[in-house]
Amino acid sequence: MRVSVVIPTYNEAGSIARVLDEIPVALVTEVLVVDAGSTDGTREIAAAHGARVIVEPRRGYGRACLTGLGAADHPDTVVFLDGDYSDRPRELGRLIEPIREGAADVVLGSRLAGGLMPGAMPWHAVFGNRLAAALIRVLYGVPLTDLGPFRAARYEVLRGLNLRETTYGWPVELVARGAMRGYRVIEVPVSYHPRIGVSKISGTLKGSVGAAWCILAGIVKHRLRTESNRAEPGPAT
């Protein structure tokens, strides 16, 4: 199975080398670092540690994921991973194994069902993720406990879902559209550790509020859009 790893980055010089060095080379075909214009040497470090670096000057988490997806070299599965070393790349096998076995199409790494280390997530991030997971369970019937950044999916599914979100609402779009299309979305436990450096999301009030809005609004938006489409009259006969 060909596996591409996509890592969005912005000023992750303190952590990106550790992330790249810990990726299990026996399981991965290529690693793409999609950088949003770092000024601290992130791109140079990533290239020196074997990653293919793509500069994406347009900001947005979803934008970076879509750019990496578009540049991937014909993989079977794509893994998305943050560059701050809060998730442990050595656990990548946990995410791709259900796909390899034909038991899942999309796999999310649950930090709240796994080993959440002290100080790894502030209380408001834990609360927000539990709320998002609860809404997804109710509105889409997908039994999730978390909406973390460590995830894997079959390439054909990712391309077929026509994902468009460019913000932190991109993971929600992936889960929502995947569930509505009948794809198998599951989660596996992963460990989660204090990140290296300051978070661009939970580390600031603006980042936390903005990400929460994108995620929670997206969960409801995709459900309402589906109901609206169902309510539209069919073609005249």
N, C-alpha and C positions, 0 to 999 in steps of 0.2 A: 504494500500500500504506500503510495507516494503521499508524503505529508509535508505541507508548507506551513511555516510558523510566521505569523504577522505580529509585529510588535510596534505599536504606536509610541513615539517618544517626543518629549520636549524637555530639554535640559536634564537629562538623566545620566550625566557623566559619572556620577558617583556610584551608579548601580549597574549600568548596562553591561559592563564586562562580566560581572558575576552572573547576570541573567544568561548571557550568551554561552558562557563557559559551562553552565550547568544543564543546558539543553542536551538530552540524550541523543547523540549523533547516530546511534544505531537505528533510531526510530524516525528520524527526520531527514527529508530530502533537501530542503532549503530553508533559510531563515531570511525574512525580509524585515528590515527596520524602516518604518515609515516616519520620517522626522519632520516636525512642523517648524523648522527653522531654528534649531538649537544654537545657542551662542557659547556653549561651554565645552565644545569638543565632543559631544555625544556621537556625531556622525563619524568622526575620525576613529574614535575608539571602537565603534560598532564594526566598521570596515576592517580594522586591524584584527578583530576577533571573528572574522569569517562571515559576517552578515552582508547581504546585498542591501545597500542603503538607497532609499528612494526619498527625495525631498518633496514634501507636499506643503507648500506655503499657505494653502487655505486651511484655516483652523477648523477644528471639529473632530471629536473622537470618531464619529461615524464616517466622516470623510476619510480619515486615516485608514480605517478598516476597509472601506470600499476601494481605496487606492491600492492597498496591499493585495486585496482580492483580485483586482484587475491585472495586477502585475505577476501573480503567481504562475508558475510554470507547469500547467496541466496537472495539478495535484488530484488525488482522490479525496483527501481530507485537508481542511484548513484549521489550524489552531490559532486562537487569538490570545495574546498574553501581554500584560503590562510590563513596562521596562523598569519598574521601581523595586523589584525583588521582594515584593510582598507575597506574591504567589511563588511557589518553588517549581522551577521548570523541570526538575527531576521527576515530578509527579505527572508529567505529560501523558505517560502511558495509561494512567487511570482514565483519562478522557477519551483517548482514541480506541481503547480496547472494545467498548460496546459497539462502536461503529465497525471496527474490524470484524467483530463476531456477527454483524448483521442484526444487532438488537436495538439500534438507535440510529436516528438521522442527525439529531442535534444533542450535544451533551454539555451541560453546564457544570462547572465546579462550584459546589456549595461550601462556602466558608463557614456558614452557621451550622451546617451538619457535620463539618469536619473539625479540624483543630484550630480554633480561633485563639491565637496567642494574646496574652495581656498587652493592651496598648495598641493592638493592630487596627482596631476600628473604634472611633468615637461612638458614644451612645446614640447620637442622632443618625449616624450611618447604619447602625444595627437596626434601629427602629424603622428607618426608611426602607431598608431592604426587606424586613419582615412584612411591612405593610404592602410593598410592591408584590412580594410573593403571594400574599394572601389574596390580593386583587386578581392576580393571574390565575390562582386556583379557582376562584369564584367565577370569573368571567370567561376563562378559556378551558377550565378543567384540567390544567397541567399541574401536577402535584409538586411544586417547587417550594424550597425553603429560603432561597437566596437568588440574587440576580448579580452574581459576581463577574469579574472581568476575565476569568480563565475559562475558555469555552472552545469547543470543537464542533465542526459540522461537515457533512459531506459536501464536496465542492458543487456537485450538481444541484443540491438543494439550495445552497447559497445563491447560485446564479439564477435558479428558477424562481426564487421568491421575489426577484426584482426589487431588492432593498434600496431605499432612497434616503433614509434619514442620515443627516450629517452631524448630528449632535449626540449627546449622551443618551438620546432616545433610541439609538440604533439597536442595542441589545433587546429592547422591548419589541421593536419591529420584527426582529428575527424570531423571537419566541411567539409573538402574536400571529404573524403570518404563517409560521411553521405549523402551529397548532391548528389554525383554521384550514390549512391545506391537508390536514390529516397526517402530517409527519410525526414521527415518534420523538418527542422531546423529553429527555430524562436528565437527572443530575446525579453526580457522584461526589462524595466528600473529598475535600482538599484542605490542606493546612493553609493558614493565612498568618502572616507575620508583620510586625511594624515595618513600614516602608523605609527605604533610604531616601532622605530628603523630605521636603514638605509637599504634601499632597496639593495638587491643583484644584481638587474638588472639596474634600472634607477638611482641608487645611484652612479654608477661608469661608466666611459666611456667604459671600456672593457665589462662590463655587458650589457650596452645598445646596443653597436654595435653587440655583439654576439647574443643577443636575436633577434634584428632586422633582422640579416642575417638569422637565423633559420626560422623566421616567413615568411619573404618575399620570400626567396628562396623556402620554402616549398609550398607556395601557387602556385608558377609557376611550381615547380617540379611535383606536383600531377596532375596538368592539362596536362602537356606535357606527362606524363606517360600514362594518359588515352587516349590521342590522338594517342600515339604510339601503344597502344594495339588495338585500333580500326583499325589502318592501317595494322596490321599484317594479312596475308592471313589466311583464315579459314582452317580447316582440309580438306584434299583431299577426294573427293567422287568417 
